[in-house]
Amino acid sequence: MKLLVTGGSGFIGSNFIRHVLATHSDDRVVNLDKLTYAGNPANLADLEHDPRYAFVQGDICDATLVRDVIRGVDAAVNFAAESHVDRSLMEPDAFLKTDVFGVFTLLEAVKELKIPRFVHISTDEVYGSVERGSSRESDAVRPSNPYSASKAGGDLLVLAHWHTHRVPVLITRSSNNFGPYQYPEKVIPLFVTNALDDQSLPLYGDGKNVRDWLYVLDNCAGIDLVLRKGGEGEVYNIGGGHEVENIVLTRQILQLTGKPETLIQPVKDRPGHDRRYSVDSKKVRQLGWTPRHRFGDALAATVAWYRAHEAWWRPLKSGEFRAYYEKQYGHR
């Protein structure tokens, strides 16, 4: 297959590209990425000389560019998104532009050029907070912050193009991802790198919010399976099955980094903080997917990766990141 991967220089997208090229020797990938703060060319530096890989810098909201790069591909996989809840509370307009209008631009190109397959990467956060049980693909979306609302809007546009025009779309909604190459604003890389530098770990509220953690390579395998075997017009949840309270996760990170719990710094909770996410993954499991990495092992491997790759993350935690960090946590 020839694939267009949008947002391929980000965390999940770069891991997906590497997964595809490692497991499908005849596939080719074109990576379209705007290279915002979270898009990092270093994430795929090892593929620069691979003849099966090509990079194009650009915005998925640019309709002319999108038509040019998508023409002739066998499938497009859309990872491009603004993806951090905290930032969406500060600057929601950027989320609406990329996560809604950008998705619309891609869909229109897929429809016009009759691209055979379009996989849209979404999130379990569109279901909103789940007090008990697990969200199914047929459940209504109930987003509770600008990020999840923008992602839900993109999902609905994708499904509308299926119902109205029979555009061959699929959606994956994964639980919280972690692993190598994750920008250090997210909780695991933030807490790991802060701990390695003996800096405080800003823990929201009482720390009892629950997230279901999914190792990024398991998510990539699930997305790849949906791309090749999923049913058109269908949504697939991909959950790790490892629900952990944030305080428990924080303590595990401190144990793995050999740092004291005195580094934990409770801070004022963010507005509308969802208490718990949980998804039912039976549907994707019926396609043959199952997570292969135990949470504890994958977390230890992730901590070891950040410990060994200071040259990757340390430059990221200056400049733009430092200004964001002070704005986000300074008043708390």
N, C-alpha and C positions, 0 to 999 in steps of 0.2 A: 504494500500500500504506500501511496504518497500522502502524508498527513500534513495539514496545517495545524500547528499548535500555537494558540494565542496566549500571551502571558507566560511563555516558556522559560523566561529568565528568572521567574519568581521561584518560591519555595517548592510547591507541589509540581508546578509545570516543569521545572528543571529535572526533578527526580523522575517525572513521567517520561520525558524525552530520553533520559539515560536508560530507563527501563525498556522502552520500546526498541531502541537501537541495540541493546544487549540481548534481547529475547527474540527479535524478529530481524534476522540478518538481511533480508531483502527490502525492508521498509526504508523509506526516506522521510525526513522531517524538515519542514520549513517552520522556523520559529519567528513569529511576529510579536514584538514586545516594545512598548513605549519607553522602557527603562526609567520608570519612576523610581522613587527612593527604594522601593522593595525589589525592583528588577535589577539583577546584578550580573553583568557579563562573566564575572569570575565563577559563577555557579556552573557554567558549562565550558570553562576554559579547556578542559580535557578533550572537547569535541571539535575544537577549532579547525583541525586538519582532517576531520572525518568527511569523506566525500558524500556521505549520505545525509549530512547536516548542513543547513543554510540558515543564516540569521538575517532578518529584515527589521530595522527599527521603525516603529510607527504605531499609530493609535487606532484601535478598533472603531473609533468614532469617525474615522476618515473613510468615507464610502468608496471613493475612487481607489485608494490604496488597497482597501479590503478586497474589492473586486479583482484587482490585479494579482494579489498574492494567493487568493483562494481559487482562482480559475484553474481547472484541470486536476485538483486534488481529489482523492478518493474519499477523504473524510476530514472534517475539522473538529478539533477538540478545544473548547473555550475555557481556559483558566484565567483569562484577563479579568481582573476585578480589583476594586478597592476593597480591602478585606479585614479591616481592624475596627472593632466596635468602638473603642475609645476614640479613635480619630473621627469616626462617623458622628460622634456627639459634638465634635469641634467644627467639622467642615463637611456637612452632609451633602452639599451640592456636588462635590466631586464623585461621591458614591452614586448619586442618581445619574450623572452623566455616563460613567463607565458601565455601571452594573445594569442600567436599564437601556439608555440610548445606544450604548455600545453593542449590547446584545441584539437590539433591533437592527442595527446596521449589519451585523453578521448574518442574521436571519434573512434579511432581504437579499443579500448576496447569494446565500445558499439557495434561496427560492429561485432567483433570477437565473443563476448558472446551473441549476439542477445538480448540486453537489449531492452525492449518494448518501452521506451520513453526517450528522451534526450532533456532537455530544457536548452538552452544557454542564459545567461543573458547578454544583451548588453546595448547600450546607444544611446540616440539621437544624441550624438556628432559625430557619424559616418557619418551623413548627412552633416556635416559642417555648416558654418554660413548660416542662412536663412534670406534674406533681408525682404521678405514679404511672407505672406501665411504660410502654415504649411507643413512639410515633410510627405509624405505618404510612406508606406512600399515598394511601387514599385519604388520609386525614387532611383537614383544612389547614392552610397556612395561617399562622397567627404571629407575625413578627412583632417585636417589641422595641426595636431601636432602628435608627436610620440604616445601619448596615444590613440587618436582616430584612428590613422592608425593601431595600433596593434589590437584594438578591431574590426575594419573593416576587418582586415586579418582573425581574428578568425571567424567572421560571414561568410565570403566567404568560409572558409574551411567547416563550418557546412553545408552550402547550397550545396557545392560540394559533400559532402558525401550523401546528399539526392538525388541529381540528378544522381550521378554515381552509388551508391550502395543501394539507397532507405533506408538508415539508418533513423529511425523514429525520426527526429529532429524537434524542434520548437525554435524560437528566440523571445525574448522580448527586446524591445528597450525603455527604460524609460527616462523620463526627469529628471531633477536634484532632487535627493532625499534629504530629511532632516528628523530629528527626533532623538530619543534617541539612544545612543551607537555609534554615528558617531565620528570617530577619529578627533581630533581638528585641523587638517591641512585644512579641508574643510571650506568654508567661513562662514557658519552659526555657527557651534560650535566654530570656531576660534574667530569670532567677539563676540559671546556671552561670552565666557570665558575671552577674553581680556577685555571686558567691565566690567565684574564682578570684575576684578582685577585693574580697572582704567588704563589699558594700551591702547595704540593707536590701532586703527583699520586700517590696511594698505589696502587702497582701490585703486585698479588698475585704471590708466588712468583717464578719465572723469567720471567714475562711471555709464555710461549709457548703458553698456552691459546688455542685457536682457536674463533672464533665466526663464523657466517654472518650477515652483516648485511643487513637488509631495510629499505628506506625505508618509513616508516609509511604514506605515501599509496599505495604499491604494495600493501601488505598490505590496506589498506581496499578497494582495487579488487578484490582477490582474494576477500575476505570477501563483498563485495557480489555478485560473480559466483556464488559458492557459494550464497548466500542465494536467488538467483533461478533458478539453473540446475543446482545440485547435486542428486545423487541421495539420497533419504531413506535413513538408516542408514549413510551413507558418511562416511569421514574423508578430509580433503584436507590434505596438507602444502603450505605456502606458504613457499618459501625464496628468499632474495635472490640466491644464487649468488655471494656475495662473501665467501669465507672469509679471515679476517685474524687473524694472531697479535695478542694484546693489546699487545705491545710495539711492533709496527708501527703499530697504531691510535693508540697514545699519541704516537708520534713524528709521525704525520700531524696530530694535533690541535695539537701544539706548533708545527708549521710553519704551520698555518692561523691560529693566534693570534699568531704572531710571537714566541714565547717560547722560552727555551733548554731543552735537554734536562737541564740540571742540576735542573730542577723535578721530574724523575722520582724518586720515593722508593720503592724496593722495600720491601715489607712482608711479614710472615709470611703464608703462604698460608692461605686458609680451609679448614676441614675438608671432605674429600670433594669437592674442587673438580674438576668434570668437565673433562677435557682438551680434548675437541673435540665439537662438534655439527655435524651435516650432514644435510639432508633431501633426498630425491628428490621433486621437484615435478612430475613428468610428468603425474600425474593431474589436477591443477588446470590445467596447461597445455593438456590435451586439451579442457577446457571453453572455452578461448580466452584464458586469462590469460598475461601475460608482464610481468615488471618493466619499467617505463619509465624508471627513473632509474638512471644510472650511479652506482656507489658514491662515487667521488671527487667528482663534482659534488654529489651529495646531502649528503655530509659537509660540503663547503664551504658549501652553503646552510644547513645546520643550525648550523654555527659562526656564520655571519653572522646567523642568526635570534637566537641567544642574545646575541650582541654588541649587537643592536639592541633587545632586549627585557629589559634589566636590571630594569625596573620590574616585570616578571612574576616573574623568578626570585629576585631579591635578597631580597624578604621571606620567601621559602620557606626560605632558608638560615639562618634564625635560629630561636630557640625550640626546637620539637620536633626539627627537623633537626639543630641543633647538638648537642643531647643525644645523639641517635642517632650522629652522626659521631664524637663523643668515645668513646662506648662501643664503636663498631665498630673504630676505627683507633687510639685512644689507646694501647692496650697493645701494639700491633704495632710 
